[in-house]
Amino acid sequence: MKVQIDSGRCQGHGRCYDLAPDLFSEDDEGYGQVVGDGIVPQDQERAARLAISNCPERAIETL
């Protein structure tokens, strides 16, 4: 699984990096960003799906 954030949709609620801090962080303005290359380790897939389902703008996409 690989994730990315659509920066055009992200409103900076921060749920992604609150729920999955190993996978997401915030930029200088508080918007979510993917940590590293976006590849989700198998043991972090549940956290990734939780972040995806809790994003109000549905800005997190899987590839």
Secondary structure, DSSP 4 states (H G I P E B T S, - for coil): -BEEE-TTT-----HHHHH-TTTEEE-TTS-EEESTTSBPPGGGHHHHHHHHHH-TT--EEE-
